[in-house]
């Protein structure tokens, strides 16, 4: 799993390991709905957008916002479009987040493969 996935969540180190499966599911779910704007890529260019999600206990995605822009509107818009397509995920596992839910950052990286 790459850096940045699950960062910004409440708690620290042991939680990252304990709930790594949940963070991997979130990343996979959102990335599966992302239409990557490969037309904007130029040689050696990399774009990274970080999205903050608020998920309630039942797994409803209640909000999504860009917490770090890539600096490219097309990239950021494509990421927000993906975030809007995912409205529900698995309910929060016991011990993750608070009674009101969970905040997490998901990293979207576009680069030449």
ChimeraX commands (.cxc) that place a marker at each C-alpha (Angstrom):
marker #1 position 0.00,0.00,0.00 radius 0.5
marker #1 position 1.32,3.41,-0.91 radius 0.5
marker #1 position 1.96,6.35,1.36 radius 0.5
marker #1 position -0.86,8.66,2.23 radius 0.5
marker #1 position -3.60,6.06,2.27 radius 0.5
marker #1 position -5.41,6.35,5.54 radius 0.5
marker #1 position -3.36,9.30,6.67 radius 0.5
marker #1 position -5.20,11.97,8.55 radius 0.5
marker #1 position -7.30,9.49,10.48 radius 0.5
marker #1 position -7.83,9.62,14.19 radius 0.5
marker #1 position -5.35,7.62,16.22 radius 0.5
marker #1 position -1.92,6.47,15.26 radius 0.5
marker #1 position 0.44,3.69,14.25 radius 0.5
marker #1 position -1.27,0.57,15.57 radius 0.5
marker #1 position -4.59,1.63,14.09 radius 0.5
marker #1 position -3.01,1.87,10.64 radius 0.5
marker #1 position -2.06,-1.81,10.86 radius 0.5
marker #1 position -5.27,-2.95,12.52 radius 0.5
marker #1 position -7.50,-1.21,9.98 radius 0.5
marker #1 position -5.22,-1.49,6.95 radius 0.5
marker #1 position -7.76,-3.72,5.20 radius 0.5
marker #1 position -10.40,-1.00,5.53 radius 0.5
marker #1 position -8.10,1.68,4.11 radius 0.5
marker #1 position -7.16,-0.63,1.22 radius 0.5
marker #1 position -10.88,-1.21,0.50 radius 0.5
marker #1 position -11.51,2.55,0.48 radius 0.5
marker #1 position -8.60,3.24,-1.85 radius 0.5
marker #1 position -9.62,0.44,-4.23 radius 0.5
marker #1 position -13.28,1.49,-4.23 radius 0.5
marker #1 position -12.55,5.12,-5.08 radius 0.5
marker #1 position -9.78,4.37,-7.57 radius 0.5
marker #1 position -12.07,1.93,-9.41 radius 0.5
marker #1 position -14.47,4.83,-10.09 radius 0.5
marker #1 position -11.75,7.26,-11.22 radius 0.5
marker #1 position -11.52,8.10,-14.92 radius 0.5
marker #1 position -7.88,9.12,-15.06 radius 0.5
marker #1 position -7.26,12.19,-17.26 radius 0.5
marker #1 position -4.22,10.69,-19.01 radius 0.5
marker #1 position -4.46,13.31,-21.78 radius 0.5
marker #1 position -2.95,15.91,-19.41 radius 0.5
marker #1 position 0.25,13.92,-18.84 radius 0.5
marker #1 position 3.51,15.20,-20.20 radius 0.5
marker #1 position 6.90,13.56,-20.01 radius 0.5
marker #1 position 8.11,13.45,-16.41 radius 0.5
marker #1 position 4.95,15.08,-15.04 radius 0.5
marker #1 position 3.16,13.74,-11.97 radius 0.5
marker #1 position -0.10,14.93,-10.45 radius 0.5
marker #1 position -1.22,14.07,-6.92 radius 0.5
marker #1 position -4.57,15.05,-5.41 radius 0.5
marker #1 position -5.53,14.27,-1.82 radius 0.5
marker #1 position -9.23,13.94,-0.99 radius 0.5
marker #1 position -10.62,14.03,2.54 radius 0.5
marker #1 position -13.68,11.85,3.10 radius 0.5
marker #1 position -16.12,11.84,5.99 radius 0.5
marker #1 position -17.78,8.44,6.40 radius 0.5
marker #1 position -20.53,7.77,8.92 radius 0.5
marker #1 position -20.74,4.58,11.01 radius 0.5
marker #1 position -23.07,2.84,8.52 radius 0.5
marker #1 position -20.65,3.43,5.63 radius 0.5
marker #1 position -22.36,6.39,3.96 radius 0.5
marker #1 position -19.90,8.87,2.45 radius 0.5
marker #1 position -21.29,12.13,3.83 radius 0.5
marker #1 position -18.69,14.50,2.38 radius 0.5
marker #1 position -15.66,14.67,0.14 radius 0.5
marker #1 position -13.35,17.62,-0.39 radius 0.5
marker #1 position -9.90,18.24,-1.80 radius 0.5
marker #1 position -7.43,18.59,1.05 radius 0.5
marker #1 position -4.42,19.00,-1.28 radius 0.5
marker #1 position -4.77,20.07,-4.89 radius 0.5
marker #1 position -2.59,18.71,-7.67 radius 0.5
marker #1 position -2.40,22.21,-9.12 radius 0.5
marker #1 position -4.28,21.04,-12.21 radius 0.5
marker #1 position -8.03,21.69,-12.48 radius 0.5
marker #1 position -8.65,18.74,-14.84 radius 0.5
marker #1 position -6.94,16.34,-12.45 radius 0.5
marker #1 position -8.73,17.70,-9.38 radius 0.5
marker #1 position -12.11,17.65,-11.16 radius 0.5
marker #1 position -11.61,14.02,-12.22 radius 0.5
marker #1 position -10.84,13.04,-8.62 radius 0.5
marker #1 position -13.90,14.85,-7.26 radius 0.5
marker #1 position -16.05,13.17,-9.92 radius 0.5
marker #1 position -14.80,9.78,-8.66 radius 0.5
marker #1 position -15.49,10.81,-5.06 radius 0.5
marker #1 position -19.08,11.73,-5.96 radius 0.5
marker #1 position -19.64,8.34,-7.63 radius 0.5
marker #1 position -19.00,6.45,-4.38 radius 0.5
marker #1 position -21.80,7.17,-1.94 radius 0.5
marker #1 position -21.56,4.10,0.29 radius 0.5
marker #1 position -18.81,1.75,1.46 radius 0.5
marker #1 position -18.61,-1.01,4.06 radius 0.5
marker #1 position -19.73,0.09,7.55 radius 0.5
marker #1 position -16.94,1.24,9.83 radius 0.5
marker #1 position -15.33,-1.61,11.75 radius 0.5
marker #1 position -15.67,-1.55,15.52 radius 0.5
marker #1 position -12.99,0.67,17.05 radius 0.5
marker #1 position -12.43,2.87,13.98 radius 0.5
marker #1 position -13.45,6.51,14.10 radius 0.5
marker #1 position -15.85,8.03,16.58 radius 0.5
marker #1 position -19.58,7.83,17.20 radius 0.5
marker #1 position -20.13,10.39,14.44 radius 0.5
marker #1 position -17.92,8.66,11.87 radius 0.5
marker #1 position -14.46,8.73,10.39 radius 0.5
marker #1 position -12.31,11.17,8.41 radius 0.5
marker #1 position -9.71,9.76,6.05 radius 0.5
marker #1 position -7.54,11.01,3.18 radius 0.5
marker #1 position -7.25,9.11,-0.10 radius 0.5
marker #1 position -4.38,9.88,-2.46 radius 0.5
marker #1 position -4.89,9.89,-6.23 radius 0.5
marker #1 position -1.67,9.88,-8.24 radius 0.5
marker #1 position -1.48,10.28,-12.00 radius 0.5
marker #1 position 1.86,9.60,-13.67 radius 0.5
marker #1 position 3.31,7.91,-16.72 radius 0.5
marker #1 position 3.54,4.15,-16.28 radius 0.5
marker link #1:1,2 radius 0.2
marker link #1:2,3 radius 0.2
marker link #1:3,4 radius 0.2
marker link #1:4,5 radius 0.2
marker link #1:5,6 radius 0.2
marker link #1:6,7 radius 0.2
marker link #1:7,8 radius 0.2
marker link #1:8,9 radius 0.2
marker link #1:9,10 radius 0.2
marker link #1:10,11 radius 0.2
marker link #1:11,12 radius 0.2
marker link #1:12,13 radius 0.2
marker link #1:13,14 radius 0.2
marker link #1:14,15 radius 0.2
marker link #1:15,16 radius 0.2
marker link #1:16,17 radius 0.2
marker link #1:17,18 radius 0.2
marker link #1:18,19 radius 0.2
marker link #1:19,20 radius 0.2
marker link #1:20,21 radius 0.2
marker link #1:21,22 radius 0.2
marker link #1:22,23 radius 0.2
marker link #1:23,24 radius 0.2
marker link #1:24,25 radius 0.2
marker link #1:25,26 radius 0.2
marker link #1:26,27 radius 0.2
marker link #1:27,28 radius 0.2
marker link #1:28,29 radius 0.2
marker link #1:29,30 radius 0.2
marker link #1:30,31 radius 0.2
marker link #1:31,32 radius 0.2
marker link #1:32,33 radius 0.2
marker link #1:33,34 radius 0.2
marker link #1:34,35 radius 0.2
marker link #1:35,36 radius 0.2
marker link #1:36,37 radius 0.2
marker link #1:37,38 radius 0.2
marker link #1:38,39 radius 0.2
marker link #1:39,40 radius 0.2
marker link #1:40,41 radius 0.2
marker link #1:41,42 radius 0.2
marker link #1:42,43 radius 0.2
marker link #1:43,44 radius 0.2
marker link #1:44,45 radius 0.2
marker link #1:45,46 radius 0.2
marker link #1:46,47 radius 0.2
marker link #1:47,48 radius 0.2
marker link #1:48,49 radius 0.2
marker link #1:49,50 radius 0.2
marker link #1:50,51 radius 0.2
marker link #1:51,52 radius 0.2
marker link #1:52,53 radius 0.2
marker link #1:53,54 radius 0.2
marker link #1:54,55 radius 0.2
marker link #1:55,56 radius 0.2
marker link #1:56,57 radius 0.2
marker link #1:57,58 radius 0.2
marker link #1:58,59 radius 0.2
marker link #1:59,60 radius 0.2
marker link #1:60,61 radius 0.2
marker link #1:61,62 radius 0.2
marker link #1:62,63 radius 0.2
marker link #1:63,64 radius 0.2
marker link #1:64,65 radius 0.2
marker link #1:65,66 radius 0.2
marker link #1:66,67 radius 0.2
marker link #1:67,68 radius 0.2
marker link #1:68,69 radius 0.2
marker link #1:69,70 radius 0.2
marker link #1:70,71 radius 0.2
marker link #1:71,72 radius 0.2
marker link #1:72,73 radius 0.2
marker link #1:73,74 radius 0.2
marker link #1:74,75 radius 0.2
marker link #1:75,76 radius 0.2
marker link #1:76,77 radius 0.2
marker link #1:77,78 radius 0.2
marker link #1:78,79 radius 0.2
marker link #1:79,80 radius 0.2
marker link #1:80,81 radius 0.2
marker link #1:81,82 radius 0.2
marker link #1:82,83 radius 0.2
marker link #1:83,84 radius 0.2
marker link #1:84,85 radius 0.2
marker link #1:85,86 radius 0.2
marker link #1:86,87 radius 0.2
marker link #1:87,88 radius 0.2
marker link #1:88,89 radius 0.2
marker link #1:89,90 radius 0.2
marker link #1:90,91 radius 0.2
marker link #1:91,92 radius 0.2
marker link #1:92,93 radius 0.2
marker link #1:93,94 radius 0.2
marker link #1:94,95 radius 0.2
marker link #1:95,96 radius 0.2
marker link #1:96,97 radius 0.2
marker link #1:97,98 radius 0.2
marker link #1:98,99 radius 0.2
marker link #1:99,100 radius 0.2
marker link #1:100,101 radius 0.2
marker link #1:101,102 radius 0.2
marker link #1:102,103 radius 0.2
marker link #1:103,104 radius 0.2
marker link #1:104,105 radius 0.2
marker link #1:105,106 radius 0.2
marker link #1:106,107 radius 0.2
marker link #1:107,108 radius 0.2
marker link #1:108,109 radius 0.2
marker link #1:109,110 radius 0.2
marker link #1:110,111 radius 0.2
marker link #1:111,112 radius 0.2
marker link #1:112,113 radius 0.2
view
